[in-house]
Amino acid sequence: MVEGSVFQNNDYTIQDDEWDRDLLLDPAWEKQQRKTFTAWCNSHLRKAGTGIENIEEDFRNGLKLMLLLEVISGERLPKPDRGKMRFHKIANVNKALEYITSKGVKLVSIGAEEIVDGNIKMTLGMIWTIILRFAIQDISVEETSAKEGLLLWCQRKTAPYRNVNVQNFHVNWKDGLALCALIHRHRPDLIDYAKLNKDDPLGNLNLAFDVAEKYLDIPKMLDAEDIINSPKPDERAIMTYVSCFYHAFAGAEQAETAANRICTILGVNQENESLMEEYEKLASQLLEWIRRMTPWLENKSPETTMAAMRGKLEDFRDYRRQHKPPKVQEKCQLEINFNTLQTKLRISNRPAFMPSEGRMVSDITSAWTGLEQAEKGYEEWLLIEIRRLERLNHLAEKFQMKATSHQGWSVGKDSVLSQKDYESCSLTEVRALLRKHEAFESDLAAHQDRVEQIAAIAQELNELDYHAASSINERCQGICDQWDQLGTLTQKRRENLERTEKLLETIDQLFLEFSKRSAPFNNWMEGAMEDLQDMFIVHTVDDIQSLISAHDQFKATLPEADCERQAILSIYTEVQKIAQSYGISPNLTNPYSDITPTEIGLKWDKVKKLVPQRNSILQEELARQHANERLRRQFAAQANIIGPWIQTRMEEIGRSSVDIGGSLEDQMSQLKQFEQVIINYKSNIDKLEGDHQHIQESLVFDNKHTNYTMEHIRVGWEQLLTTIARTINEIETQILTRDAKGISQQQMNEFRQSFTHFDRKKKGGMETDDFRACLISMGYDLGESEFARIMSLVDPNGSNKVTFQTFVDFMTRETSDSDTSEQVLASFKILAADKPFILLEELRRELPPEQAEYCISRMPLYNGPDGVPGALDYTAFSTALYGESDL
């Protein structure tokens, strides 16, 4: 037996000063050490395909001693001497002892000669030194190491077990319960501890030895009888055997820790992938809706009727009220989900999420902008088209009325002009026919303006693309052709009458005067009747008041017209008197005109009847325009309140992102209250929408009482909802960052104060020079290259602006730790037992089923030269988690 002084290394051993030399030389202890140390050496040498039987004989040539050290250290020793002479053996043993000394072990009184000579005590002492250095030294529990660390580990693992109180490595292990407790603590499936009996130490010890050898790959290093029969079992033998349990179970605990780390990291990855898939789904649906709506809004095929156009307007209103608002919310929520996902990826050191091509937030924003532009253009087109159709219908009706009036006047005129009645008339009759013809020419000239009006209306209908323009053109052409024919016939008849006039000299001046005055007056009355029945279209009170003023002016001319009527009728009366005085029949026919006093009287009565009717129609239109004016004022009153209210809320939200104090939770609470105020205000927007609908239904197209349109209010309201949602999301992101990175509220407040101070323009972002000044104020020693590196992190797009969220992300990266690919790689290496690859059964044994299958489905095959069938490359998988994401 070797004395305790043969090894001295205060770094990892503690001398048992209380042992005396006599106890150390106890044959029972020597027997226990010989068996234990031999089994321990064989547990390692078998890895090299060899072993020992006699510990003092098999190590004498130094070859297996050097092999043992290579196996347990994993290092290569100098090449051994292969000779069989004594000096060859001494040289090999010295190489082994020199290697032990190089590991910090100070050997005392142990020389190569004693080992070569087979000195059992020196040999056991040397093996114990090797066990201490390579099996016990690295045991560390709560800053204790070696023997104390191993003892503390045993105490903690066996503390819950009855009849077990581990205070040393000798007598406390004699009943076998401590060994059974260690096994049961880590592998309760191997031993039923409740059935063990303290009074059966032999059964307990043999049970522990057998289970350890069969299931834990720990060789049987002790004899149960030797331990029971020894008053104080050998401490070194017990420590050596127990250290095997420590290494066996510590590896399992290390594997469990590694598995837990991998599960946590994979859980984060799975959650992020779920968020990515959800984003892709929502983005695809929203883009599909935009692609479906945009062509509909860009389709500006005109309709031919007002009813059809009003139907399109109603469809557009349904789109604005029912279909679009949910999509506005979806778009806002999509942006919020995207920002939350990117924040989680940054916090977990994952690469930023890059959506599929065409599904970026910028792509959605661009598509949304195109939708709104198409929407705005479509609404403007609808209103313009309705005005155009209204104008077309008015012109078409006016054309038909004037055309009908003209064609009614021209009926039979060509037949009259084609007559040759003057050939059989007397001179008086011819002169009468000539005067009648002159009256007709006056009437014809008066109708020239009407024909020009009809042609002008037809031209305007063509320019406005009237759907029935062909029939209008056909009728207008017929009127113009007839008019040209009447002109030709009129000219020809005048020539004939003037040729005949030389033969006829009797002229009835009174009839001629009657005809000349009655024809214009008759034309005036017909024009007055047309004007009094003329349709009109107005949009303002001023327009209708202008018509009323014109009507009042017309009424003012009626007395003068009445005087003219009486004067004309007096001419006819004078003719009757003259005829009676010369004995001519009083029922004379006016040879110069078809107009009779009766016709003038009837038309005059009709004019007087139409005047009050026209007055009533104008007053009704005036009342309608006043009602429209009230609608304008009602809309303007609300719009002039709602518009500034929205602008004020937008400014307050802008200031809140800078001025709000207190904790992030307090800020979130304030913003939630603010959001509720905005939501409660929605009823005012709905009421304004209702008023706007009444205005559009009344065909009111302008409003001088306000600069706000319903489109302005809608855009402002949507921007307000989006802004408050984004501001709340920013606070949520800050809370998420704070909690994930372990940032205190005080640190977050300090970040906010620094950002607010250096955000000199108060636009929610620091410019490059302001950010540099901020970093210098916080103690950063910035060179140009270091500052350029920092700017590449906080402003990768070169926008010359650092937002608060980017600033917080940078500061948290500078002040906190997080998991890395190296940590994940190290964890997988533990599960793989230091192999460069891992097998399917190892993943399924160490990880939960879901996490194991996740790894198997994504981990590539291992292609190394030392691989086996089914081997997986965990190095590539771990790197991909933190590299360029293909997810």
Buried (B, 14 or more C-beta within 10 A) or exposed (E): BBBBEBBBBEEBBEEEEEBEEEBBEBEBBBBBBBBBBBBBBBBBBEEEEBBBEEBBEBBBBBBBBBBBBBBBBEEEBEEBBEEEEEEBBBBBBBBBBEBBEEBEBEBEBBBBEBBBBBBBBBBBBBBBBBBBBBBBBBBBBEEBBBBBBBBBBBBEBBEEBEEBEBEBBBBBBBBBBBBBBBBBBBBEEBBEBEEBEEEBBEBBBBBBBEBBBEBBEBBBBBBBEBBBEBEBBBBBBBBBBBBBBBEBBBEEEEBEEBBBBBBEBBBBBEEBBEBBEEBBEBBBEBBEBBEEBBEEBBEEEEBEEBEEBBEBBEEBBEBBEEEBEEBBBBBBBBBBBBBBBBBBBBBBBBBEBEBEEEBBBEBBEEBBEBBBEBBEEBBEBBBEBBBBBBBBBBBBEBBBBBBEBBBEBBEEBBEBBEEEEBEEBEBBBBBBBBBBBBBBBBBBEBBEEBBEBBBEBBEBBBEBEBBEBEEBBEBBEEBBEBBEBBBEBBEEBBEBBEEBBEEBEEBBEBBBBBBBBBBBBBBBBBBBBBBBBEEEEBBBBEBBBEBBEEBEEBEEEBEEBEEBBEEBBEBBBEBBEEBEEEEEEEEBEBBBBBBBBEBBEEBBEBBEEBBEEBBEBBEEBBEBBEEBBEBBEBBBEBBBEBBEBBEEBBEEBBEBBBEBEEBBEEBBEBBEEBBEEBEEBEEBBEEBBEBBBBBBEBEBEEBEBBEBBBBBBBBBBBEBBBBBBBBBBBBBBBBBBBEBBEBEEEBBBBBBEBBBEBBEEEEBBBBBEBBBBBBEEEEEEEEEEEBEEBBEEBBEEEEEBBBBBBBBBBBBBEEEEEBEBEBBBEBBBBBBEEBBBBBBEBBBEBBBEEBBBBBBEBBEEBEEEEBEEEBBBBBBBBBBBBEEBEB
